Amino acid sequence: MGRREDGNGGRTGRLTPPDWLMHGLRPASVPVPKAAVGRAAVALAAPLAVGLATGHPEYGALVSMGALAGVIGDTADAYRMRLLNIAVPQFFGAVGVTLGILVHGEGWLAVGALTLVALVSGMISSIGAVASVSGLLLLLNAVVGAGLPMPGPWWKAPLLLTLGGLFVLVLTLLAWPVRARVPEQGAVADTYRSVAALLAAAGTTDYDARRQDVTQSLNTSYDLILARRARDHGRRGRLVRLLAQLNVVVPLVEAAAAAHRYGRASRRPEIAAAVRELADSVEQGRTTAPEFVLPEPEGPADRAVNSALRHASAVVHRTDPDPAGVDDRLGRPAALGVRARQAARNVLLSEPSWRYGLRLALCIGLAQTLVSLIPVTRSYWVALTVTFVLKPDFGSVFSRAVLRALGTAAGLLVAAAVLAVVERGWWDVPVMMALAALIPAFSVKGYAFQTAAITPVILMLSDILNHEGFYLVLPRLVDSLIGCAIVLVAGYALWPESWHTRIADRLAQCVEDTAHYVASAFGGTGPSDRAHSRRRIYRDLSSVRSEFQRALTEPPPTGTRAAAWWPLVVAAERIVDATTAARVRVDHGADAPGATEVAEIERQLRELAEGLRSSEVLVEVRADLPGDEEGVLAPLRQEVRAARAIASPAPRS
C-alpha cells in the first residue's frame, strides 16, 4: 500500500522519495582517485603525529585543519592548476582566520564583521573556480576563527593553517618534475579516445551521449593547454605539438556528425580503431605513423572521415609543428592584468555577483545574530553549515540543504562511535588516516557522501582543540539543522530566482547563436571561423545542459519546468550537429544549398529564440520549411521542425 507502478515501470507514491532527492543520494559511478586518497591520509594524520610528539596536539590539529582545506581543493589534473587551486585559497584562508581571531568574543562586532566577510566572499566567488574556493575558505576560516579559541599570539593560527595547506601542496607536487606534461598529454589522448567512441556510436542511439563526452573532453583539454600556453607565451615545442594535435580533432568531430547521418563505410570498426591508435600515439609520444587500412569511402560523409583521420595522423606523428601555424581554436586567454581588471569590473558591476553576495551575507548575519541571542554550544557550526550549503555554483541550494542534513547525520553516527570509543592521544593518528582517506574517495560520489566523510574529521579536530568528547555530537546535529533551515528560508525561499529559473534566457541565446552558425556555415565564412563558432556553441550548450541538470534537482516548480524544457536543449544540439554534417558534405562534393533555404531556417531559429525569451509555457507551433527533400539541408529542416514542435513557446500571460 502507498505505492504503485508508473507507466515506465518506476515506483511512485507516498513512500517513494522524490526524484530530486534520489538524484543526490545516488552515488556517481566514477573511479576512486587512489593517489588523492593516499595524500589525504598522510596530509591529515602526519601533523597530528608531529603535534603529539612535540607535546602540542592542538598545533597539530590546526595544521590538519589547513590540510583539510587543501585536500578539498585538490581537484585539478594539471600541476599548474593544482598549484593555483591549493595555494591561492590558502592565502584567503589565512586572511579569513586572522579576521575571525580579531573579532573573537566581540559580540555584535563579530556579527557585523562576519556579515561583511560573507558579502565579499559571495561576490568574489562569481569570478571563477579558483576564486569560488578562495571565497569559500575566506568565510569558513573567518567563522572558525571567530567561533573557536585559538592559541596565541594572533599570528600563530593563520601560520599553522597555512602550513597544513602547504603540506598538501608539497605532497601534490612531488611528481611534477617527472610528470610535468603528463596531465595535458593524457587529456589530449582522452579526447581522441572520446572521439573514437563517438565514431563507434555513429548511426546508433548512443551517439548523443558520446557527443556530450567529446564536448566535455575538448573543453577540459583546451582549458588546460591554453591556460598553460598563456603563461609560456605559446611557443614551446611540446606544448605547441599538443595544441596542434588537439586542433586536428575538430575536423574529426565535424566529420563524425556527417558519418552519424549519412556514413556507411565510416561506421565500420576500423575507423574507431584507427582513432584509438592515434590516442595511444599521443599518450606515448610516438612519431612513427602506423599504416591505416581504411574502408573505401561510399560518399561525401565517408570521404570527410577518411580525410580528417589521415590529416590527424600526419599531425599527431609530426615532431616539429610550425608554431606560427598552430591556431588557438578558442583564443588564447588575455594577459593576467587584463583578466584581473575584467574580473574586478564583473565583481563590482555584475547583478548576479551582488545578488549572491547579499544572499550569503543575509544568511550569515542571521546565523550569527541567532547564536548571539540564543545560547548555542559552539555556535560557529551554524555559520559553517550556511557557508557550505549556500554555494549555488556547487549545485542546487535546496537539495544541498537536504543532502547536507542527511550527510551530517550519517557523519555524526561515525563521529559518535569514534569519540565514544577512541581515547584522545596516539590512537587519533591511525583513526585520522582512515577517516581522511574517505574524503577524496567519497567526494567524487556526491555532496551527501562528501559531507558524511568530512563531518567526523572536523569533529575529531574540534575535540582535540576543545576536549568536549562525545558531547559534541548532538549539538552539531542541532546546529546543522538550524543552518539548513536558515538557508532554506533566507537563502532560497525569499529570493524570486529560486522559483523562477532563468535558464530559458541562456537557452534562447544558444538558439540565436545557432541561427548565426547556420548562416555563417553556408555564407562566406572561412573554415577556421566556422570551427571557432561551432566550438563556442557547443561549449555554451554544455554550460546550459549543466544548468538544466542543476535545475532538475530543484523541487517543483523549478524542477518540473526544467524537465519540460529539457528536450529543447537536446534539439538545439542536434540542430548544430545537422548543420555541421551538411557543411561537411558540401565540402566533400555535395551540392550547396540555396540562399533562400538557408535564410528561412535562420529565420525560424531566431523566431524560436525570441519566443523563448518571452514565455514560460511551451506549446507546439507548426514550422513550414519548404525545400528539396533530397537536398543537403533536408535533415537540418527536419531538426528545426522537431525543435519547434517540442518546445515552441507561448507568450507570457
N, C-alpha and C positions, 0 to 999 in steps of 0.2 A: 504494500500500500504506500501511497505517497510518491510512486514513481511510475513512469510509463515510457514506452519506446517511441521515439520520434520517427519521422519518415526516413531518416538517414541511418537508423539503427542505433543512434545515440540515446542515452537516457536523459530524460528531463523530468522535472518535478520538484517538489519542495525540498527533498533530501539531497538533491544534486547541486554541488557548488556552481556558481555562475562561471561562464567561460573566462571572463577577465581574471578571476581568481585562479582558476586552474592553469591559465597560461603562465602565471608567475610561479606556481608551485610545481610545474613540470620541469625537471632538470634538463638543461641543454645537453644535447649529445655531442660534446666536444671532448677532445683528449685532455687528460690532466697534464699540466706543464711540470714535468718531473724536475727540471733544473730549478724552477721557481720554488717548488716545494722544499728542496734541499736548502736553498738560500734562506727561505723564511725560517726554517727550523734553526739554522745556525745564527742568523741575524738577531733573533729574539731571545734565544737561550744563552748565547755566549755572554752578553752583557750582564745577565743575572749571575752567571758563574763568577765573573770578574768582581761584581759587587759583593757577593758573598765572601769571596776570597780576601777582599780588602776590608771587610767589615762595614761596608756601606751598601746594603741591599737596596736602599731607596734610590741611590745613584744608578745602580744597575737597572732598576725599574724605569727610571726616566729615560735612560738610553734605549731601553727596549721599546718604550712608547714612541720615540723618534724613529726607531727601526720599523715599527708597525706602519707608520705613515709611508715610509719608503717602500715597504712590501706592497701596500695597497696601490701605490702609484707606479709600480714597475710593470707596466702593461705593454710597452712597445717592443718591437723586434730589433730594429736598427740601434746600434750602440749610441750614436749621437742623439737619437731621440730619447733613449733611456736616460742619458745624461741630463737632458733637459727635464724630462718627466720627474726625475727624483731631486735634482739639485735645486731647480727654481722653486718648487713648492716648499722645500726645506727653509729657504730664506724667508718666505712669507710666514711659515710656521713659527720661526724664531721671533719675528716681529709680533705675531699674534700672542704668543705666550708671554712676551715681555709686557705688552699692553695689559694682558689679563692680570699679571702679577702686580702691576702698578695700581690697579683698582680693586684688588682683592680685599674683601671686607669693608668696602667703602659705600655699601648700601645703594642709594639711588644714583650715585655717580657711576657705579658699576653697571647699573641698568642702562643709563644713557650711553656709556662708552661701548658696551656690547651691541646696543642697537645701532650705533653709528658704524661699528666694525661690520655688522651684518649688512648694512646698506652698501658699503664699499665692496664687501665680499661678493654680494649678489651682482653688482654692476660689472666687476671685472671678470666674472665668470662667463660673460657673454662673448669674450674675445676669442676664445678657442679652448682646445682640450687642456693644454698646459695651464692656461690661466684659470680654467674651471677648477682644476685640482688645487692650484695655488690659493684661490679664493676659499675653497673648502677648508684647507689646512689653516689658513689665516684665522677663520672663525672658530674652528674646532679648538685650536690651541689657545685662543683668547678665552674661550669658555672654560677650558680646563684650568688655565692659569688663574682665572677669577674665582673658580669654584673649589680648587684643591690647594691646601697649604703646601708651598714649595720650599725646599731648602734654601737658605740664604747664602750669600747675598743675592740680589735680584738677577744677576747675570748668569748664575750657575745653572738654573733650569733650562734657559734657552741654549746654553752651550751643550748640556748633556743631551737634550733632544736632537740638536743638530748633529752631534757625534753619532747618534743612532742612525740618522738618515745617511750620513756619510759612510757609515759602516756597510749599509746595504748597497750604496753606490760602488764601493770598492769591490764587494763580492760580485756585483753585477758585471763590472768591467774587467774582471780578471782575465777573461779570454779575449778581450778586444785586440791585443797585439797579434794574435794568431788567427782571429776570425773577423778581422776588421770589415771586410766586404761581404762576408757570408750571408748576412740577413738580406742585403739588397739583391745579391745574386740569387738567393733562394726565392725571394719574392718574384723576380722575373721568371725563374723556372716554373714556379707555381702558376703564374699567369699562362704560360704555354700549356701546362697540363690542364688548366681550366678550359682553354680553347680546344684542346684535344677532346675533352669531354663534351664540349658544345658541338663539335663536328660529329662525334659519335651519336649524339642525340638528334641530329638533323632529320627532319621528317617525322619525328615522334612527339608525343605529348610532353615529354620531359625537356623539350628544347627551352621553353620559357624559364624554367628553374635554372638550367645550366647557364643561360644568358645572364641571369642575375649574379651567378657566381663569377662570371667573366667580368662584369661591370665592377663588382666589389674588388676583385683581384687587380684589375687595371688601376682603380683608384688608389689602392694601397701601394702598388709599385711606383706609380708616378709621384705620389706624395713622398715616398722615401727617397727616390732618386733626385727629383727636382729640388727638394729641400736641401739635400747634401750638395747638389751641384751649385746652388746659390752661394754656399759657403766656399766651395772650391773654385769659384769663378768659371765653372763649366768646361774646363779644357783638360782635365786629367784623363789619360788614356783609358784606364779601365772603366771609369765612370761613363765616359763618352761611349765606350763599346756597349755597356749595359743599356744606356738610353737608346742607342741605335737598335739593339736587339728588341727593346720594348716597343719602339715605334713601328717596327715591321709586323707586330702582332695585329695592329689596327686593320690593315688590308685583309688579313686572315679572318678577323671578326666580321668585317663587312661581307666578305665572300661567303662566310657561314650563313648569313641571313639569306643570301640567294640560294645556297645549297639546300637550306631548310625548305624552301618553297618550290624550287624547280630542279634541283640537282638529282642525278641518279648515280652516276659514277662517283661523285664526290661524297656519297653516303657510304661507300664501301669501307671496310675496316682498315684498309691500307692507308687511308688518309689520316685518320686519327692516330694510327701507329707512327706515322712519319712525324706528326707534331710532337708526340711523346718523345721521340728520338731527339728532336730539337731541344726539348726541355732538359733532357739528360746532358746534351752538349753544353747548354748554358750553365747548368749547375756544376759540371765538371771542368768547364773552361776549355773544351776541346776545340781544335782548329781544323781538324780533318773532316771534311763533309762526307757523309755516307752517300751511297748511290741509292736514290729512291726509285722504286719501280711503281709508278702511279697508274691508276686505271686510265684508259683512253677517254678523254672528255666527250660528252654527248650533247653539249650545248653551251651557251654563254655562262651559265652558273658554274658548270664544271670547269670550264676554262679559267674562270676567275679564281677558283680554289687552287688549281694547279699552278697558276701564275704566282699567286700570293705565297704559296708554300715554297716554290723554288726560290723566290726572291728572299723570303725569310731565311732559308737555309744558307744562301750566299752571305747574308749579313751576319748571321749567328756565327759562322765559321771564319769571318774576316778578322784578322788580328789587329788591323790599324785603320779603323773608320776615320774619315775626314771630319775633324771637329766642326769645321765650318758648315758641313752638310748635314749635321745632326739637328733635327728640328725638335724644339721643346713643344710637344703637342698641346699642352695646356698652358704654355707660357711659363717662363721661369719666375719664381717669386721675386717681388721687389726687394730692394735693399732693406736692411734691418731698420734704418732710421725712418724710411718711408712707411714701412709696415707699423712701426711704433706710433707714428703720427696718425695713421689711419685708425689704429686701434683706440687711441685716445679720443679721437673725434667720435667714433662709434659708441664708446662708453658714455661720453658726456651728452651726446645729442640723440641717442637712439631711444625711442619709446620702449621697446622690449627690455632694454638694459635697465631703465629706471623702474619699469613695472616689476621686474623680477627682484631688483634691489629693495623696492618698497615692500613687496610681499615678504621677503625674508626678514627685513628689519621689523616689520609689524609682528611677525610670529616670535622672533627672538625677544622683542620688547615685552610682549605679553607673557612669554615664558619666564623671563627674569622678574617681571612685576609680580606674577603669581607666586613664585617661590620666595619673593621678598615679603609678601603679605601673609602667606600661609606657610607654617613650618613644614619643610620637606627635607628629609635626610639626604645629604649630599646632592643638593638640588641641581648641580651642573648637568646631571644626566638628562633632565628635561630639555635643556637647550641643545645638548648633543643630539638627542633624538630629532628635534626640529631641523637641525642642520643637515643630518644625513637624509632625512625624508624629503625635505623641500629642495630637491635638485631636479627641476624639470628637464635639464639636458641629460639626466641619467635615466629618465623614464617617467611613466605616469605617476603623478603625485598621489592620487587616490590609491592606486594599487600598491604603491611603495609604502604608504602608511599602514595598510592592512598587512602587507608582507613583512614590514618591519616589526609589527606587533607579534606576528606568528614566529618570525625568526628569532626575536629576542626571547620569547617564551621557550623555544627549543634550546637556545643557547644557555638560558638560565638553568635548565634542568642539568645540563652538563656542568655548569659552574657550581651548582649546589652540591653535586657529588664531589667535585674537586675540592671545594672549600671545606666540606664536612670531613673528608677522608684524609686529604694530603696535609701534612703538617708543614708550616712555613719553614723554609730552610733549603738544604741541598736537594730535597725531593722536588722543589719547584723547577729545577733545571730540566730533568727529563720530561716532566709533565708539560712544561712550556714548549719543549721541542715537538712533542706530539701535537699539541693544540695549534702551534704556529704553522706546522706543516699542512694543517687542514685549510688554512686561509686561502692560499692560491688554488688549492685543489677544489674547494667549494665555490670560490668566487666566480669561476668560469661556468658554473652550473646555474647561477641565477642569484638575484638580490636576496631572497629569503635565505638561501643557503649561505651566502657570504655573511649575512647578519648573524646567523646561528654560529658560524665559526669565529667571528670577531668578538662576540659578546663575552664568552668565558675568558678570552685572553685579556680584554680590558679589565674585567672584574678581578682577575688574578693580580694584574699590575696595580690596580687601585688598592687591593687588600695589602699589598706589600708596603704601600705608602701610608695607609690609614689603619691597618690592623683591626678591621671590623669583622673579618671572617664570614661565617655563614650568614650572618645577619645583613649582609649586603644584598642578598638575593631578592627578597620580597620588595624592598624599596625600589630596586632597579626596575622591576616589572611595573610597579605603580608609576614610576617616573616615565617609563617608555610609553605607557598608555596615555598619560597626560600630554606628553609631547605629540603623540599621534593625533590626539583629539584637537589640540591647538592647530596643527597643520590642516586637518580636515575642515575645520570651521574657518579660521582666519586666513589660511593659505590656499584654500581650494573653494569652498562653498561661496565665499563672499566675492569672488572675482568672476566677472562675466565670461572671460575666455575659458573658464573651466567647463562651462555649459554650452558655449557656442564655439565650436572648433574653427580655427582659421585655416585649416588645411586646404579648403577649396580655393583660396587665393593663390597658394603655391601651385596647385594643380593647374589652375587656369593659366598661370604664367608659363608652365611647361607646355601646355597645349598651344599657346601662342608662339612659343619658340619652335615647336614642331611645325607650325604653319610656315614660319620663316625658313626652316630647314627644307621643307618641301619645295618652296620657291627657289631657294639657292641651289638645291640639288640638280635642278634642270634649267638653271639660268646660266649666267656667265661666270659663276664662282669656280675657282680652281680646286683641285683635289685636296690641297693642304687646308684651305679654309673650310671645305666640307668636312674634313676629318676633325678639325677643331670644333666645328659646330655640333657634330654628332657626339663627340666625347662630352661636351658640356651638357647637352641634352640628357644623355644617359646618366651623367653624374647628378644632375638636378632631379631626374626621375628617381634615382636611387635614394636621394635625400627625402623626396616626397613619399616614397614607399616606406622609409623608416618612420616618418611622421605618422603615416596612416597606421602602421603596425603598433606604434605607441598609443595612438588614439583608440585602437581596437581593445586595449587593455583597460580603458576607462569604462565606468558603468554607464548605463543609459542616462541621457540621450546621446552623449558624445560617441560612445562605442557603437551604438546602433546606427548612427548617421555615417560613421566611418565605414562600417560594414556595407552599407548601401552604396557608397561611392567607390568602394574598393575596385569593382570591375573596371571602372574608368581608368584607373592607374594602369592596369594590365593592357587595356585597349590603347592607351597613349604609347606604351612601349611597343606594341605590335605595329602601330602606325609608323613609328620611327624605323622599325625593322623592315617593314614593307617598302618604305621609301628608299632605304639603303639597298635592298635587294633589287629594286627597279633600276637604280643608278648603276649598280654593278653590271646588270645585264646590258644596259646601254653601252657601258664602257667596253663590253666584250662582244659587241656585234648586233644587239637587238635594236630595233627601230626606236628613235627618240619620240617621246610624246609631244603632242601639240601644246602650244602656249595656253590656249583656251581651257584645255582639260586640266592643266596644272593650276591655273588661276581659280577654277571652280573648286578644286579640292582645297586650296589655300583659303578661299572664302568660307567654306563650310567649317574649317578648323577655327578660323578667327571668330566666326559666329558662335561656335561652341564655347570658346574661351570667354567671350563676353557674357554668355549666358551663365557660365559657372560663377562669375563674379557677382551676379545679381540675383542669385537664387539659393534656396536651401532645399527645395523639393525637386526630385528628379522625375521627369516623365519622358515617355518615348516621343520622339519627333522624327517624322519621315524625312530622309535626306535623299533628294533626287540628284544623282550624279551620273548623267548620261556619258557614254564614251564607248570606245571599242572594247568589247568584252574579251577580245583576243590580244589586246594591246598590253604594253609593259606595265601600265598603271591600273589594270583591272583588279589585282589583289589589293592595291592601296585604296581604291574606291570602296572595295568591299569592307576593309577595316574601318574606314571613316563612317560608312553607313552603320556598321555594327556599333561603333562608339556612340553615334547619335541615338541609336535605338536603346543601348544600355542605359545611358545617362545623359539625356539632353534636358537641361534644367528648365523648370517653370519659374516665372518671375516671383519674387517675394510678395506675399500678400500684405 
